[in-house]
Amino acid sequence: MTTPPMKSRNVNADASREPKRALITGGAGFIGSHLAEALLARGDRVSIIDDLSTGSLDNLAAVADHHDLEVVVDTVMNIDVLDRLIGNCDVVFHMAAVVGVRLVVEAPGQVIESNVLGTHGVLQLARKHGTKVVLASTSEVYGKNTKLPFSEDDDRLMGPTTVARWGYAESKAIDEFMALAYHHEHRLPVVIARLFNTVGPRQTGRYGMVVPRFVRQALDGERLTVYGDGGQSRCFCNVEDAVRALVALSEQPEAIGEVVNVGSTEVVTILELAQQVIEQVDPAAVGRAADGVVLVPYDEAYPVGFEDMRQRQPDIAKIRALVGWEPTIPLHETIRRVIASQPGGRP
């Protein structure tokens, strides 16, 4: 199914640069839709392929009638359709992947097949057409490594194959290995971006994403459920910052063949995150936000044997040196924007 292109006035195009043709796999998803908006705003032509398994056409509402946007509702496993799309573009942003802890533990086979086979198809066709690929990877590939911050060449420490959680991390690592192999063996221009906990409007809590889940619970007047002891720490990067990094990396020749961390360096524990959300939703809760949190053991929230990563923090020296990128939007502002985007949230 293809949505017909509709005419629209492009008011943000940069006349000083040559427009490019970009394909975004998973472009109706959270990050993909923000990326599509950014590329269209600068005058590029954008094609999207998405099977809508976790994405939604609603995410593209702001650009649905843009004359430079093509949306194909299909899977990246449809090689004939993917062949046409990759053959007509200058760069592929491969964002399509199974997302969210909930799906990772409940459908591990789907995770591995979708992530590995989908990436293999993209790389094969990109090689055929000589098309650059920007591969979205994940901080999950670092596994249980305790060295902080995580640098791109650090060793990886994975859990056992009997724990489904690690199948996602390994599938994305295989994606990276394949992409780098295509670069080294076939000179395919490939850039790998390891994204760290990207958050913002349009992200859904349906699959276990913590920020939108906390926001929804707070707006509904519920106690926020924090899994484990809440001491696990993360660095949450605003989606606008992440998209800016992806676009910059796609245009930097020196990034080809490289693996690059993309994330915030602002560290917060999950318990602190919950308290920040409560205080922003209800300013009167300042000083008593802890009362609105309930701790839920992992074995009650997930299948027996679930494992989590205690810490995630990126070293961003490499991307800073390559493209001068730094995250600019602090966590408190990201939370505010997520709240404002939700029904019942303050503008």
C-alpha positions in Angstrom: 0.0 0.0 0.0 1.4 3.4 -1.0 0.0 6.7 0.1 -0.2 9.0 -2.9 2.1 12.1 -2.8 0.1 15.3 -2.1 1.2 18.8 -2.9 2.5 21.1 -0.2 4.6 24.2 0.1 8.1 23.5 1.4 8.9 26.6 3.4 12.0 25.4 5.2 14.1 24.2 2.2 17.7 25.4 2.1 18.3 26.7 -1.4 22.1 26.6 -0.9 22.3 22.8 -0.8 21.5 20.1 -3.3 18.4 18.2 -2.1 18.9 14.5 -1.4 16.7 11.5 -1.7 16.5 9.6 1.5 14.8 6.3 2.4 13.8 5.7 6.1 13.0 2.2 7.0 10.7 2.2 10.0 9.9 5.9 9.1 6.5 5.8 10.7 8.1 5.0 14.1 9.0 7.3 16.9 12.5 8.3 15.8 11.9 7.7 12.1 9.0 10.1 11.9 11.0 12.9 13.6 13.9 12.2 11.1 11.4 12.4 8.2 10.3 15.8 9.4 13.9 17.1 9.7 14.9 15.9 6.2 11.8 17.3 4.6 12.3 20.7 6.3 15.6 21.0 4.8 14.4 20.3 1.3 15.1 16.6 0.8 12.8 14.0 -0.8 11.9 11.3 1.6 10.5 7.8 1.1 9.4 5.7 4.0 8.7 2.0 4.3 7.0 0.7 7.5 4.8 -2.3 8.2 3.2 -0.3 11.1 3.8 -3.2 13.5 5.0 -0.7 16.1 4.9 2.6 14.1 1.8 4.6 13.1 0.8 6.9 10.3 -0.4 9.3 13.0 3.3 9.9 13.7 3.5 11.5 10.2 0.5 13.7 10.6 2.5 16.9 10.4 4.0 16.0 7.0 1.3 13.7 5.6 0.5 16.0 2.7 4.1 17.0 1.9 4.7 16.7 -1.9 8.3 15.3 -1.2 7.1 12.5 1.0 6.3 8.9 -0.2 5.0 6.4 2.4 4.9 2.7 1.5 3.1 0.4 4.0 5.1 -2.8 3.7 7.8 -4.8 5.3 11.5 -4.5 4.6 11.3 -8.3 3.9 9.5 -7.4 0.6 12.7 -7.4 -1.5 11.0 -6.2 -4.7 9.6 -3.1 -3.0 12.7 -2.4 -1.1 14.8 -2.8 -4.3 12.8 0.0 -5.9 13.1 2.3 -3.0 16.8 1.8 -2.4 17.4 2.2 -6.1 15.8 5.6 -6.0 17.6 7.1 -3.1 21.0 8.5 -2.1 21.0 7.3 1.5 19.1 4.8 3.6 18.5 5.5 7.2 17.8 1.9 8.5 15.7 2.5 11.5 13.3 -0.5 11.2 13.7 -2.9 14.1 11.7 -4.6 16.9 11.7 -2.1 19.8 11.0 -2.2 23.5 11.9 -4.5 26.4 8.3 -5.9 26.4 8.6 -7.2 22.8 12.1 -8.4 23.3 11.2 -10.7 26.1 7.8 -11.8 24.8 8.8 -12.4 21.1 12.5 -13.2 20.9 12.3 -15.1 17.7 10.5 -12.2 15.9 13.2 -9.9 17.3 16.1 -11.8 15.9 14.6 -12.6 12.5 13.3 -9.0 12.0 16.5 -7.3 13.0 19.0 -9.6 11.3 17.2 -10.6 8.1 15.8 -7.1 7.6 19.3 -5.5 7.9 20.8 -8.2 5.6 18.2 -7.3 2.9 18.9 -3.6 3.2 22.7 -4.1 2.9 22.4 -6.5 -0.1 20.3 -4.0 -2.0 22.4 -1.0 -0.9 25.5 -2.8 -2.3 23.6 -3.5 -5.6 22.8 0.2 -6.0 25.9 1.7 -4.3 23.7 3.5 -1.7 25.0 4.8 1.6 23.5 3.2 4.7 23.1 4.9 8.2 22.4 2.0 10.5 20.6 2.7 13.8 22.1 0.4 16.4 21.7 0.6 20.2 23.5 0.9 23.5 22.2 -2.5 24.3 25.2 -4.0 22.5 27.4 -3.1 25.4 25.5 -5.5 27.5 26.6 -5.8 31.2 29.9 -4.0 30.8 30.6 -2.0 33.9 33.2 0.4 32.5 31.8 3.9 32.2 31.4 5.8 30.1 30.9 3.3 27.2 33.4 3.9 24.3 32.8 2.5 20.8 35.7 0.1 21.0 35.0 -1.2 24.5 34.6 -5.0 25.1 31.0 -6.3 25.3 29.7 -8.4 28.1 26.6 -10.4 27.3 24.4 -12.6 29.4 23.5 -16.3 28.7 21.5 -17.4 25.6 18.8 -18.8 28.0 17.8 -15.2 28.8 15.8 -13.7 25.9 16.8 -10.1 26.7 20.3 -10.7 25.3 18.9 -11.9 21.9 18.0 -8.3 21.1 21.5 -7.0 21.9 23.1 -9.8 20.0 20.9 -9.3 16.9 21.9 -5.6 16.8 25.5 -6.6 17.2 25.2 -9.0 14.2 23.7 -6.0 12.3 26.8 -4.0 13.1 29.1 -6.9 12.1 27.3 -7.3 8.8 27.4 -3.6 8.0 31.1 -3.3 8.8 31.7 -6.5 6.7 29.9 -5.0 3.7 32.0 -1.9 4.1 35.3 -3.7 4.3 34.6 -6.3 1.7 32.5 -4.3 -0.8 33.4 -0.7 0.1 29.7 0.0 0.9 29.5 3.4 2.6 28.1 2.6 6.0 27.8 4.6 9.2 26.6 2.9 12.5 25.0 5.1 15.1 24.6 3.5 18.6 21.6 5.3 20.1 21.3 5.6 23.9 17.7 5.8 25.2 16.2 8.3 22.8 13.0 9.9 24.1 10.5 12.6 23.2 7.0 13.2 21.9 5.3 10.3 20.0 7.2 7.6 21.9 4.8 5.1 23.3 5.0 3.3 26.6 3.2 0.3 25.1 6.4 -1.7 24.7 8.1 -0.8 27.9 9.6 2.6 27.1 10.0 4.2 30.6 9.5 8.0 30.0 6.1 7.9 28.2 5.0 5.1 30.6 5.8 7.3 33.7 4.2 10.3 32.1 1.0 8.5 31.3 0.8 7.0 34.8 1.4 10.4 36.4 -1.3 12.1 34.3 -3.7 9.4 35.2 -3.1 9.9 38.8 -1.5 6.5 39.3 1.6 5.6 41.3 4.6 5.2 39.0 5.8 1.6 38.8 9.6 1.4 39.0 11.1 -2.0 38.2 13.8 -3.3 40.4 15.2 -1.0 43.1 15.2 2.1 40.8 18.9 2.6 41.2 19.7 1.6 37.6 21.0 4.7 35.7 20.4 5.9 32.2 21.2 8.9 29.9 18.1 10.1 28.0 18.7 11.9 24.8 16.0 14.1 23.2 14.9 12.8 19.8 15.6 16.2 18.2 19.2 15.9 19.3 19.4 12.3 18.1 18.0 13.2 14.7 20.4 16.1 14.3 23.3 13.6 15.0 22.0 11.1 12.4 21.7 13.7 9.7 25.2 15.1 10.5 26.7 11.6 10.5 25.1 10.9 7.1 26.9 13.8 5.6 30.4 13.3 7.1 32.7 11.3 4.8 35.0 10.6 7.8 32.1 8.8 9.6 32.0 6.1 6.9 33.0 2.7 8.3 32.7 4.0 11.8 30.6 3.1 14.9 29.5 6.2 16.8 27.7 6.7 20.1 24.8 9.1 20.0 23.4 10.0 23.4 23.1 12.4 26.3 25.7 12.4 29.1 23.2 13.6 31.7 23.0 10.6 34.1 19.8 9.9 36.1 18.6 6.9 38.0 15.1 5.5 37.2 13.9 6.5 40.6 15.1 10.0 40.1 13.4 10.0 36.7 10.1 9.0 38.2 10.4 11.8 40.8 11.1 14.4 38.1 8.0 13.3 36.1 5.8 13.4 39.2 7.0 16.9 40.1 6.5 18.2 36.6 3.0 16.8 36.3 2.1 18.0 39.7 4.3 20.8 41.0 2.6 20.5 44.4 4.2 17.1 44.8 7.7 18.6 45.2 9.3 17.1 48.3 6.9 14.2 48.5 7.3 12.7 45.0 8.7 9.5 46.4 5.2 8.8 47.8 3.9 8.4 44.2 6.3 5.6 43.3 6.0 1.8 43.9 8.9 -0.6 43.4 8.1 -3.7 41.4 10.6 -6.7 41.4 11.8 -7.7 38.0 10.4 -11.3 38.5 6.9 -9.8 38.9 7.2 -7.5 35.8 8.9 -9.9 33.4 9.4 -13.6 32.9 11.6 -15.5 35.3 15.3 -14.9 34.6 15.0 -11.4 33.2 18.2 -9.4 33.4 18.7 -5.6 33.1 21.8 -3.4 32.6 22.7 -1.5 35.8 24.2 1.5 34.0 24.4 3.1 30.6 26.4 6.2 29.8 28.0 7.1 26.5 31.4 8.5 25.7 30.6 11.0 23.0 34.1 12.2 22.2 34.0 10.5 18.8 30.9 12.1 17.5 32.0 15.4 18.9 35.3 15.1 17.0 33.6 13.9 13.8 30.7 16.4 13.4 30.9 18.7 16.4 27.7 17.3 17.8 26.6 17.8 21.4 23.2 17.2 23.0 21.4 20.5 23.7 18.1 19.6 25.2 18.2 18.8 29.0 16.1 16.0 30.5 13.8 18.3 32.3 12.8 20.0 29.1 12.3 16.6 27.3 10.0 15.5 30.1 8.1 18.8 29.8 7.6 18.2 26.0 6.5 14.6 26.5 3.9 15.7 29.1 2.7 18.5 26.8 2.3 15.9 23.9 0.0 13.6 26.0 -3.7 14.0 26.3 -4.3 15.9 29.5 -0.8 17.3 29.6 0.0 21.0 30.1 1.1 22.8 26.9 
